[in-house]
Each structure stands twice: as C-alpha cells, then as structure tokens.
Amino acid sequence: MRLKGRVAVVTGGSRGIGRAIALALAEEGAAVAINYQRNEASAKEVVQEIERMGGRSGDIFQADVSDPAQVLRMRGAILQRFERVDILVNNAGINRDKSFINMDYETWKAVVSVDLDGAFHCTKAFVVAMKARGYGRIINISSVVGQTGNFGQANYAAAKAALLGLTKTLAKEFAPKGVTVNAVAPGFIETEMVTGTPDEVKEKVLAQIPMHRFGKPEDVAKAVVFLASDETSYITGHVLNVNGGLYV
C-alpha cells in the first residue's frame, strides 16, 4: 500500500500496458482515474477489477488526449470526482507504421499528436496544481524505439524520443516545487502490437533480446509504481529501461 491516499491518472488506461499500470497503482492503494478514447467497455472492466481488490476506487474518463479542450474537460471531471491528482502517467499512444518515403504528413501528425502532444496537454492540465501543493509524480511512457529508432516507425520513434527530452526538461523546471518527472522506456512487450506480428519477425526480435523473451505489461507497471512512490523522492529526470537488455 505504498500509494494509499494518492490519486493517479493513467491515460490510455483501458488496455495493454495502461491497463496493467492502472491495476498496479490501485493494488498499491491509489485511487485511479482511467482515461480512454474509444473503448468504454474495456475501461469499465478495469474499474471492475479495481473494485474487486476491495477498498480501492477507480473511475473512467473519456478524452482524446491530442485535443486540449477534451483534456481540460477531463480534468474538470476528474477533480470533481477525486478533488486532486498526485500522479500522472502519460501512457496514451498509437502507432501508424510506414517507411519514411511512404509516410504522408497525416500519418506523421496522427502519431505525434497523441504520443507527444497528448503528454504536453495532460501535463499542462495537472502540473500547476501539483506545484501549488508541493507534490507530484509525472511518469512518461516512452519506448526503446525512441532510443534506437526502428524501420518504418519514424513518427513513433520521433515522438517517443521527444518524450525523453520533455521528461528531462520538466524534471529541471519542476524539481524545486516537489514534482518529479521520470520516464519508463519499455522494450518489446506482450501487447497487441507485438503479438500480432508474424512469427518470423518475432523470432528476429527475440534474437536481439539478451533475456530472449518479450516483457509483460506487468513488468512496466511495476516500474511505474516504483517511480510513483515516495521512495523515489530524490529521483527525477531518469529514464528507466524495461527491455530485457535490448538497449544497454
């Protein structure tokens, strides 16, 4: 119960890594606001799982994080429900893979607007109150692709790399006010994005991972819980790699 009494927001929290993060935060005692864009049914299922833990609370909040007006509306609804936010996990992300030669601006913009601009909008929405209270934990979910690049993912890699720069800059700006800003950079995790790839591609990826296995969403969630806890009060601007040794 390291997070008992805390309130957390997880963007893109209805499935995959976001779902695992929401459940892990709740398991440690946090009340969790779960943001989703389209899949209301999946978001409700996460809340039901949280409630089954007993004594924990969660609720769902719809918003497209790439739209600042929707983010502000979501903030109002979350504050009405939970009164404050202590932890923000900028997890919402999409991918639209194409080689750079074949990538048009709309495909580029679609990914950057969610994966990068979404973190900007959500951080702007919640950080002012965190600074005023002298406490906050902001955790940005980047990717190993933002560290290494990847064929066909110029938009995704650029957005995830930019998140790391944003993390370090905000860590410096917010540190005097008691708000830490860190990032988690997952490697290849067993989500729909990975499990849906052809077997021959998965074998090539596995051959590059020293642990020779894909990570699980729970591996990422545990890292987020650590960074969200009071145990990390002197850690800020850090990138925590969860990749099985793929990028060292």
C-alpha positions as CSV (number, residue, x, y, z in Angstrom):
1,M,0.0,0.0,0.0
2,R,2.8,2.4,-0.9
3,L,0.3,4.7,-2.7
4,K,-2.5,4.7,-0.2
5,G,-4.3,8.1,-0.2
6,R,-2.9,9.1,-3.6
7,V,-4.9,9.8,-6.7
8,A,-3.5,8.7,-10.1
9,V,-4.4,9.5,-13.7
10,V,-3.5,6.9,-16.3
11,T,-4.0,8.0,-19.9
12,G,-4.8,5.2,-22.3
13,G,-5.6,3.0,-19.3
14,S,-8.2,0.7,-20.8
15,R,-5.9,-2.0,-22.3
16,G,-2.3,-3.2,-22.7
17,I,0.4,-1.5,-20.7
18,G,-2.0,1.2,-19.5
19,R,-4.4,-1.3,-18.0
20,A,-1.5,-3.1,-16.2
21,I,-0.4,0.3,-14.8
22,A,-3.8,1.2,-13.6
23,L,-4.2,-2.1,-11.8
24,A,-0.8,-2.0,-10.3
25,L,-1.3,1.6,-8.9
26,A,-4.7,0.5,-7.5
27,E,-3.1,-2.6,-5.9
28,E,-0.8,-0.2,-4.0
29,G,-3.7,1.7,-2.7
30,A,-4.1,4.6,-5.2
31,A,-7.5,5.8,-6.5
32,V,-7.2,5.6,-10.2
33,A,-8.7,7.8,-13.0
34,I,-8.6,5.8,-16.2
35,N,-8.6,7.7,-19.4
36,Y,-9.8,6.1,-22.6
37,Q,-10.7,7.4,-26.1
38,R,-13.0,4.9,-27.6
39,N,-13.1,1.5,-25.8
40,E,-15.5,2.3,-22.9
41,A,-16.3,-1.4,-22.3
42,S,-12.6,-2.2,-21.7
43,A,-12.2,0.8,-19.4
44,K,-15.2,-0.3,-17.3
45,E,-13.6,-3.8,-17.0
46,V,-10.5,-2.2,-15.5
47,V,-12.6,-0.4,-12.9
48,Q,-14.4,-3.6,-12.1
49,E,-11.1,-5.3,-11.5
50,I,-10.0,-2.5,-9.2
51,E,-13.2,-2.7,-7.2
52,R,-12.7,-6.4,-6.8
53,M,-9.5,-5.7,-4.9
54,G,-11.6,-4.3,-2.1
55,G,-11.3,-0.8,-0.7
56,R,-9.9,0.7,-3.9
57,S,-11.6,3.2,-6.1
58,G,-11.5,3.9,-9.8
59,D,-13.5,5.6,-12.5
60,I,-13.3,6.2,-16.2
61,F,-12.9,9.4,-18.1
62,Q,-13.2,9.8,-21.9
63,A,-11.0,12.1,-23.8
64,D,-8.8,12.3,-26.9
65,V,-5.6,13.5,-25.3
66,S,-4.5,15.1,-28.6
67,D,-7.3,17.6,-28.1
68,P,-6.6,20.2,-25.4
69,A,-10.2,21.1,-25.0
70,Q,-11.1,17.5,-24.3
71,V,-8.2,17.2,-21.8
72,L,-9.4,20.2,-19.9
73,R,-12.9,18.8,-19.8
74,M,-11.5,15.5,-18.5
75,R,-9.5,17.4,-15.8
76,G,-12.7,19.1,-14.6
77,A,-14.5,15.7,-14.3
78,I,-11.5,14.1,-12.5
79,L,-11.2,16.9,-10.0
80,Q,-14.9,16.8,-9.3
81,R,-14.7,13.1,-8.6
82,F,-11.3,12.9,-6.8
83,E,-10.6,16.5,-5.8
84,R,-6.9,16.4,-6.7
85,V,-4.3,14.5,-8.8
86,D,-1.0,13.3,-7.3
87,I,0.3,11.0,-10.0
88,L,0.0,11.5,-13.8
89,V,1.0,8.6,-16.1
90,N,1.3,9.8,-19.7
91,N,0.8,6.4,-21.4
92,A,-1.7,7.0,-24.2
93,G,-0.1,6.2,-27.6
94,I,-0.7,4.9,-31.0
95,N,1.4,3.7,-33.9
96,R,0.9,4.1,-37.7
97,D,3.9,2.3,-39.3
98,K,5.1,3.1,-42.8
99,S,8.5,3.6,-44.3
100,F,9.5,7.3,-44.3
101,I,9.3,7.5,-48.1
102,N,5.7,6.3,-48.0
103,M,4.7,8.3,-44.9
104,D,2.4,11.3,-45.5
105,Y,2.0,14.2,-43.1
106,E,-1.3,13.0,-41.8
107,T,0.2,9.7,-40.7
108,W,3.1,11.5,-39.1
109,K,0.8,14.0,-37.4
110,A,-1.6,11.4,-36.1
111,V,1.1,9.6,-34.0
112,V,2.9,12.7,-32.8
113,S,-0.4,14.4,-31.8
114,V,-1.3,11.6,-29.4
115,D,2.1,10.2,-28.3
116,L,3.8,13.6,-27.7
117,D,1.2,16.4,-27.8
118,G,-1.0,14.3,-25.6
119,A,1.7,14.3,-22.8
120,F,2.0,18.1,-23.3
121,H,-1.7,18.7,-22.9
122,C,-2.1,16.4,-19.9
123,T,0.9,17.7,-18.1
124,K,-0.2,21.3,-18.6
125,A,-3.6,20.4,-17.2
126,F,-2.4,18.9,-14.0
127,V,1.0,20.2,-13.1
128,V,0.1,23.6,-11.9
129,A,-2.0,22.2,-9.0
130,M,0.8,19.7,-8.2
131,K,3.3,22.6,-7.9
132,A,1.0,24.6,-5.7
133,R,0.7,21.6,-3.3
134,G,4.4,20.9,-3.5
135,Y,4.0,17.3,-4.5
136,G,3.6,15.4,-7.7
137,R,4.8,12.4,-9.7
138,I,4.7,12.6,-13.5
139,I,5.8,9.5,-15.4
140,N,6.0,9.4,-19.2
141,I,5.8,6.1,-21.1
142,S,8.4,6.3,-23.9
143,S,9.8,3.3,-25.8
144,V,13.1,1.6,-26.7
145,V,12.3,2.7,-30.2
146,G,12.7,6.3,-29.1
147,Q,16.3,5.3,-28.1
148,T,17.3,3.2,-31.0
149,G,15.0,4.1,-33.9
150,N,13.2,1.4,-35.9
151,F,12.5,0.9,-39.6
152,G,9.0,2.1,-40.6
153,Q,8.5,4.0,-37.3
154,A,9.9,7.4,-37.9
155,N,6.8,9.1,-36.5
156,Y,6.6,6.8,-33.4
157,A,10.4,6.9,-32.7
158,A,10.5,10.7,-33.0
159,A,7.5,11.1,-30.6
160,K,9.0,8.7,-28.1
161,A,12.4,10.2,-28.3
162,A,10.9,13.7,-27.8
163,L,9.2,12.4,-24.7
164,L,12.6,11.7,-23.2
165,G,13.7,15.3,-23.9
166,L,10.5,16.6,-22.4
167,T,11.0,14.5,-19.3
168,K,14.4,15.8,-18.6
169,T,13.5,19.4,-19.2
170,L,10.4,19.3,-17.0
171,A,12.4,17.5,-14.3
172,K,14.6,20.5,-14.1
173,E,11.8,23.0,-14.2
174,F,9.6,21.3,-11.5
175,A,12.2,19.9,-9.1
176,P,12.2,23.0,-6.8
177,K,8.4,22.5,-6.3
178,G,8.5,18.9,-5.2
179,V,7.3,17.5,-8.5
180,T,9.4,14.7,-10.0
181,V,9.3,13.8,-13.7
182,N,10.6,10.5,-15.0
183,A,10.2,8.2,-17.9
184,V,9.9,4.5,-18.5
185,A,11.1,3.1,-21.8
186,P,9.6,-0.3,-22.4
187,G,11.2,-2.7,-24.9
188,F,9.1,-5.3,-26.8
189,I,6.1,-6.1,-24.5
190,E,3.4,-8.7,-25.0
191,T,0.7,-6.4,-26.2
192,E,-1.4,-6.4,-29.3
193,M,1.3,-4.5,-31.2
194,V,3.8,-7.3,-30.6
195,T,1.7,-10.5,-30.5
196,G,0.1,-9.5,-33.8
197,T,3.3,-9.5,-35.7
198,P,4.4,-12.5,-37.9
199,D,6.3,-15.3,-36.2
200,E,9.4,-14.8,-38.3
201,V,9.5,-11.1,-37.2
202,K,9.1,-12.1,-33.6
203,E,11.9,-14.5,-33.8
204,K,14.3,-11.9,-35.2
205,V,13.4,-9.5,-32.4
206,L,13.8,-12.2,-29.7
207,A,17.3,-12.9,-31.1
208,Q,18.3,-9.4,-30.2
209,I,17.0,-9.5,-26.6
210,P,19.6,-10.9,-24.2
211,M,16.8,-12.4,-22.0
212,H,15.3,-13.9,-25.1
213,R,11.8,-13.2,-24.1
214,F,9.3,-10.5,-24.5
215,G,8.3,-8.4,-21.5
216,K,4.9,-8.4,-19.9
217,P,2.8,-5.3,-19.2
218,E,3.2,-6.0,-15.5
219,D,6.9,-5.5,-15.8
220,V,6.3,-2.0,-17.0
221,A,3.6,-1.4,-14.4
222,K,6.0,-2.3,-11.5
223,A,8.5,0.2,-12.8
224,V,5.8,2.9,-12.8
225,V,4.7,2.1,-9.3
226,F,8.3,2.5,-8.1
227,L,8.6,5.9,-9.8
228,A,5.2,7.0,-8.4
229,S,6.1,6.1,-4.8
230,D,7.6,8.2,-2.1
231,E,10.7,6.0,-2.3
232,T,11.8,7.9,-5.4
233,S,11.6,11.5,-3.9
234,Y,15.2,12.1,-4.9
235,I,14.9,10.6,-8.4
236,T,13.9,12.9,-11.3
237,G,14.8,13.2,-14.9
238,H,15.6,9.5,-15.1
239,V,14.8,7.0,-17.9
240,L,14.1,3.6,-16.5
241,N,14.6,0.9,-19.2
242,V,12.4,-2.1,-19.1
243,N,13.7,-4.1,-22.1
244,G,15.4,-7.3,-21.1
245,G,18.8,-5.9,-22.0
246,L,17.9,-4.9,-25.6
247,Y,19.3,-1.4,-25.1
248,V,22.2,-1.1,-22.8
